[in-house]
Amino acid sequence: MKRQPLLITALLLSLMGCSGTQWQGHPKPSSDTIALALGADDSQIDLWDLPVDTLPSFPVPQNVRPCCAFGNLQKVRLGKMPIPLFRLGNTVDADKLGPHKFDGGTFNYTSSGASTSGRGGSENNGMIYTQRGGFIDLAHVRDTADDTVALFFEIVRHLGNEHTIELIDEIGHRYIQLHAFETDSLHPQERWHLAAELAARLAYFKAESHEIAQWHGYASFAGWPETVSAYSPEDLYSNMLGAKLTRALLSANLVLNSELYNQSLTVWLEETLHWLGAVDKKNTNALFDAIDGHWWDSSRPIPDKFMVIKRHYQLGDQQVPYLVPEALARASGQWSRLESLFPAENAPHPLALRQQMYGFELDELATLEMRVADKYRDSFGTFPVELWKQGFSHREFHQIALWAEKEDARQLATLESKGR
């Protein structure tokens, strides 16, 4: 009888492992491709030579993975009631990441046999500090990676044509608009890579739109505000990292089925974190301690907006990570542990997405558009109405964020004047 709960748990995990979006790509060759295959000159046939309408098709993920308010071992408040003795641990070891699962959501499970790392279970998301990439939020990396691969298969089908890709609403209607342009001069390989670049770019801007939505009051769960996470200093660098990784997998043709994609991203993510200089969990915790009171405030409970003190409002397709300053580490009482993490040559590794390709301005080929629903209009009260009232695209995101920065500075000054 004691084994029954274990059997039920195993069954539930098995069912969870079989759920979620999966795809199997078996592109059918056209008559021209068959003629090429049976020709006398042994011409090479690549994946991009196959008809795009036979490639996989599946929806863009509808949700984001839950994680993580900036900081570690934070206090938590439900409504006006603090939860006594509870602390929310956010950090993980790079060597203990779980296998990636496309559109993993809140609950996911992968068997060890289906994982390239040999470790089964959940994705084990959280925060990791890297010496060249600063703090990395793994949920943000994975979300944008998944958005990139899903958007790619939609974009490559419709490249060059007017087409709308609907996204889940947050503070209002949100969608991607592909614009018509001449593609006859593009080689099939160029079409593939152009679609991949657009997918990475638009998936990243989708992440930016989520930061904006959180600041203006959007919440995944009613009664649990997410303003504490808006413009968090690690978010967008983590999102761009995910876009860049899947862009690489698309170039290497490692996305034709969900199992190959999941396994490939698992390996690439682990290697990327090591390349960026991931530190162990204890050192990540020590670094969070070093910036307590400077970048975040452990005395404030989640979801207090100003638990996060340092924010990142510099939106756009070039991102530079924040590294913990040596001066804060030295002054923290953790220096004996952290000293080895601060070599003289330590420097942040910037990331960027392409703005142009094959003579095209990518922002002229596709835009991410947002509209503001009536219930969120009051949150734009101090913003210029011409900036948002008729909606805006990712080209205006940077301006929206700068107005949010001004408003945050005003709100924080008001709180500090009241001694809070």
C-alpha positions in Angstrom: 0.0 0.0 0.0 2.9 2.4 0.7 4.0 2.1 -2.9 0.7 3.3 -4.3 1.5 7.1 -4.0 4.8 6.4 -5.8 3.1 4.6 -8.6 0.6 7.5 -9.0 3.5 10.0 -9.0 5.3 8.0 -11.6 2.2 7.8 -13.8 1.6 11.6 -13.5 5.2 12.3 -14.4 4.9 9.9 -17.3 1.8 11.7 -18.5 3.5 15.1 -18.1 6.4 13.9 -20.1 4.1 13.0 -23.0 2.3 16.3 -22.9 3.2 19.6 -24.5 3.9 20.6 -28.1 5.9 18.1 -30.1 6.7 18.0 -33.8 8.1 15.6 -36.3 9.5 17.0 -39.5 9.4 14.9 -42.6 9.6 17.4 -45.5 8.5 16.0 -48.8 10.7 16.7 -51.8 9.3 18.5 -54.8 9.6 17.0 -58.3 12.6 19.4 -58.9 14.3 18.0 -55.8 13.7 14.4 -56.9 15.1 15.2 -60.4 18.1 16.7 -58.7 18.6 13.7 -56.5 18.4 11.3 -59.5 20.7 13.5 -61.7 24.1 12.5 -62.9 26.1 15.3 -61.2 25.7 14.3 -57.5 24.3 17.7 -56.6 24.0 18.3 -52.9 20.5 18.7 -51.5 20.0 20.7 -48.4 17.1 21.1 -46.0 16.3 24.6 -47.4 15.9 23.1 -50.9 12.7 21.3 -49.8 9.2 22.9 -50.1 8.6 25.1 -47.0 4.9 24.2 -46.8 6.0 20.6 -45.8 8.1 21.8 -42.8 6.7 21.4 -39.3 4.0 23.8 -38.1 3.1 24.5 -34.5 1.9 27.4 -32.4 4.1 30.0 -30.6 4.1 29.2 -26.9 1.2 30.8 -25.1 2.8 31.2 -21.6 6.1 32.0 -19.9 8.0 29.8 -17.5 7.7 30.9 -13.9 10.9 32.4 -12.6 12.5 34.5 -11.0 12.4 37.8 -9.1 15.9 39.2 -8.9 17.7 38.3 -5.7 17.8 35.2 -3.6 16.1 33.9 -0.4 13.6 36.7 -0.7 10.7 37.2 1.8 7.3 36.7 0.4 4.0 38.4 1.1 0.5 37.3 0.1 -1.8 40.3 0.0 -0.8 42.3 3.1 0.2 39.2 5.0 3.9 38.2 5.1 4.7 34.5 5.1 6.8 33.9 8.3 10.0 32.0 8.1 9.7 31.5 4.3 12.4 32.4 1.9 12.3 31.9 -1.9 15.5 30.3 -3.2 16.2 31.2 -6.8 19.8 29.9 -7.6 20.9 26.7 -9.3 24.2 25.1 -10.3 25.1 25.0 -14.0 26.0 21.3 -13.6 22.6 20.4 -12.3 20.4 21.9 -15.1 17.5 19.7 -16.2 16.8 18.7 -19.9 15.1 21.4 -22.0 11.5 20.8 -23.0 9.8 23.0 -25.6 7.1 25.1 -24.1 7.9 23.6 -20.7 5.5 25.8 -18.8 5.1 25.4 -15.0 5.4 21.6 -14.9 7.5 19.5 -17.2 9.3 16.2 -17.1 11.8 14.5 -19.3 13.0 10.9 -18.8 16.8 10.4 -18.5 16.7 8.2 -21.6 15.4 11.1 -23.7 18.0 13.6 -22.3 21.4 14.1 -23.8 22.8 14.9 -20.3 21.6 11.6 -18.8 19.7 13.6 -16.2 15.9 13.3 -16.2 13.3 15.4 -14.5 12.3 19.0 -14.7 14.3 21.8 -16.4 15.5 23.0 -12.9 15.3 26.7 -13.8 16.7 29.5 -11.7 19.5 32.1 -11.5 23.1 31.5 -12.3 25.9 34.1 -12.2 28.4 34.0 -15.0 31.7 35.9 -15.1 31.1 37.3 -18.6 27.3 37.4 -18.8 26.3 38.5 -15.3 23.2 37.0 -13.8 21.3 34.6 -16.2 17.6 33.8 -15.7 17.3 30.3 -17.3 13.5 30.6 -17.7 14.0 33.7 -19.8 16.7 32.0 -21.9 14.4 29.0 -22.6 11.3 31.0 -23.3 12.9 33.1 -26.0 14.7 30.1 -27.4 11.3 28.3 -27.8 9.6 31.4 -29.3 12.4 31.6 -31.9 12.0 28.1 -33.2 8.2 28.4 -33.3 8.3 31.8 -35.1 10.8 30.5 -37.6 8.6 27.8 -39.0 5.8 30.3 -39.4 8.0 33.0 -40.9 9.8 30.8 -43.4 6.4 29.7 -44.8 5.2 33.3 -45.4 8.4 35.1 -46.1 7.9 37.9 -48.6 4.1 38.0 -48.1 1.8 40.0 -45.9 0.9 37.8 -43.0 -0.1 38.2 -39.3 1.1 36.0 -36.5 -1.2 36.4 -33.5 0.4 36.4 -30.0 -1.4 36.0 -26.7 -2.7 39.4 -25.4 -1.1 40.9 -22.4 -2.0 44.6 -22.0 -3.9 44.4 -25.2 -3.8 43.0 -28.7 -0.3 41.8 -29.6 0.8 40.4 -32.9 3.6 40.2 -35.4 3.1 41.7 -38.9 5.1 40.3 -41.8 5.3 42.7 -44.7 5.3 41.9 -48.4 8.7 42.2 -50.2 10.3 40.7 -53.3 12.1 37.4 -52.6 12.8 36.1 -56.1 16.4 37.1 -55.9 17.0 35.1 -52.7 18.6 31.6 -52.9 16.7 29.0 -50.8 19.5 29.0 -48.3 19.3 32.8 -48.0 15.5 32.5 -47.4 16.2 30.0 -44.6 18.8 32.2 -42.9 16.7 35.4 -43.3 13.7 33.7 -41.7 15.9 32.5 -38.9 17.3 36.0 -38.3 13.8 37.5 -38.3 12.6 34.8 -35.9 15.3 35.5 -33.4 14.8 39.2 -33.6 11.0 39.1 -33.2 11.2 36.5 -30.4 13.5 38.9 -28.5 11.1 41.8 -29.1 8.3 39.6 -27.8 10.3 39.3 -24.6 10.7 43.1 -24.5 6.9 43.5 -24.9 6.5 41.3 -21.8 8.7 43.6 -19.7 6.6 46.5 -20.8 3.4 44.6 -20.0 4.6 43.7 -16.5 5.4 47.3 -15.7 1.9 48.4 -16.8 0.2 45.9 -14.6 -0.1 42.7 -16.5 0.0 39.6 -14.3 -0.1 35.9 -15.2 -2.0 35.1 -12.0 -4.7 37.4 -10.7 -3.8 39.1 -7.4 0.0 38.5 -7.9 1.5 41.7 -9.4 4.6 41.3 -11.6 5.8 44.9 -11.5 8.7 43.7 -9.3 10.1 41.8 -12.3 9.6 44.5 -15.0 12.9 45.7 -16.5 14.9 43.5 -14.1 18.6 43.8 -14.8 19.2 40.2 -16.0 16.0 39.7 -18.1 16.7 40.9 -21.6 20.3 39.7 -21.8 18.9 36.2 -20.8 16.2 36.5 -23.5 18.7 37.5 -26.2 20.9 34.6 -25.2 18.0 32.3 -25.9 17.3 33.9 -29.3 21.0 33.6 -30.3 21.2 29.9 -29.2 18.2 28.9 -31.3 19.4 31.0 -34.2 22.5 28.8 -34.1 20.5 25.6 -34.0 18.5 26.8 -37.0 21.7 27.4 -38.9 22.9 23.9 -38.0 19.5 22.3 -38.9 19.0 20.9 -35.4 15.3 21.8 -35.2 13.5 19.4 -37.5 11.8 17.6 -34.7 11.1 18.5 -31.1 13.3 15.8 -29.6 16.3 16.9 -31.6 15.6 20.5 -30.7 15.2 19.8 -27.0 18.3 17.6 -26.8 20.4 20.1 -28.8 19.3 23.1 -26.7 20.1 21.2 -23.6 23.7 20.6 -24.7 24.2 24.1 -26.2 22.8 25.9 -23.1 25.1 23.9 -20.8 28.1 24.6 -22.9 27.2 28.3 -23.3 26.9 28.8 -19.5 30.4 27.3 -19.0 31.8 29.5 -21.8 30.4 32.5 -20.1 32.1 31.5 -16.9 29.2 30.1 -14.8 30.0 30.0 -11.0 28.6 27.5 -8.6 25.4 28.0 -6.6 27.2 29.1 -3.4 29.1 31.8 -5.3 25.9 33.0 -7.0 24.3 33.3 -3.5 27.4 35.2 -2.2 27.2 37.6 -5.1 23.5 38.2 -4.4 24.5 39.0 -0.8 27.2 41.4 -2.1 24.7 43.5 -4.1 21.9 43.4 -1.4 21.0 47.0 -0.7 22.5 48.1 -4.0 20.8 46.1 -6.8 18.0 44.6 -4.7 16.6 45.0 -1.2 16.2 41.8 0.9 14.2 43.7 3.5 11.3 44.1 1.0 9.2 41.0 0.3 8.0 39.8 -3.0 5.9 41.3 -4.8 7.0 44.7 -3.5 8.0 46.5 -6.7 11.0 48.2 -5.2 12.5 45.0 -3.9 14.5 45.4 -7.1 16.5 48.6 -7.0 18.6 48.3 -10.2 16.6 48.1 -13.4 17.5 47.9 -17.1 15.6 50.3 -19.3 17.9 50.2 -22.3 15.8 48.1 -24.7 17.0 47.3 -28.1 18.9 44.7 -30.2 22.2 45.2 -28.5 22.6 44.1 -24.9 25.5 44.3 -22.5 25.3 42.3 -19.2 25.8 43.8 -15.7 28.7 42.3 -13.9 29.0 42.7 -10.1 31.5 45.4 -9.4 34.6 44.3 -7.6 34.2 47.1 -5.1 30.8 45.7 -3.9 32.2 42.2 -3.7 35.2 43.4 -1.6 32.9 45.4 0.8 30.5 42.5 1.3 32.2 40.3 3.8 32.3 37.6 1.1 35.6 38.6 -0.5 37.6 35.6 0.6 35.1 33.4 -1.3 34.7 35.7 -4.3 38.2 37.0 -4.9 39.0 34.3 -7.5 36.0 35.4 -9.6 37.5 38.8 -10.3 40.5 38.3 -12.6 42.0 41.4 -14.1 40.9 40.6 -17.6 37.2 40.0 -16.7 34.9 41.9 -19.1 31.2 41.6 -20.0 30.4 39.7 -23.3 27.9 41.8 -25.3 25.2 40.3 -27.5 23.6 41.7 -30.6 21.0 40.8 -33.2 21.4 41.7 -36.8 19.6 44.8 -38.1 20.4 44.2 -41.8 20.7 41.1 -44.0 21.1 40.5 -47.7 20.5 44.2 -48.3 17.3 44.3 -46.3 16.5 46.4 -43.2 14.9 43.7 -41.0 12.6 46.2 -39.3 11.1 46.9 -42.7 10.3 43.2 -43.2 8.4 42.5 -39.9 7.3 44.4 -36.8 5.9 43.4 -33.4 2.8 45.5 -32.7 1.0 46.2 -29.3 -2.2 47.9 -28.5 -3.4 49.1 -25.1 -6.7 47.9 -23.8 -9.0 50.2 -21.9 -8.2 48.6 -18.5 -4.5 49.5 -18.8 -4.8 53.0 -20.1 -4.5 54.6 -16.7 -1.1 53.0 -16.3 0.1 55.2 -19.2 -1.1 58.4 -17.4 2.3 60.2 -17.4 3.3 59.0 -20.8 2.8 61.2 -23.9 -0.4 60.0 -25.5 1.0 60.2 -29.0 3.4 57.5 -28.0 0.9 54.8 -27.1 -2.8 55.7 -27.6 -3.0 54.4 -31.2 -0.7 51.5 -30.3 3.0 51.1 -30.9 5.6 48.7 -32.5 8.9 47.4 -31.2 10.5 50.4 -32.8 8.9 52.5 -30.0 9.7 50.1 -27.1 12.8 52.0 -26.1 10.9 55.2 -25.7 8.2 53.5 -23.7 10.9 52.1 -21.3 12.6 55.5 -20.8 9.3 57.0 -19.7 8.9 54.1 -17.3 12.4 54.9 -16.0 11.3 58.5 -15.2 8.1 57.3 -13.5 10.0 54.7 -11.4 12.5 57.4 -10.3 9.6 59.6 -9.2 7.8 56.8 -7.3 11.0 55.7 -5.6 11.8 59.2 -4.5 8.3 59.6 -3.1 8.8 56.3 -1.1 12.2 57.4 0.2 10.8 60.8 1.3 8.3 58.9 3.4 11.0 56.8 5.0 9.9 53.6 3.4 
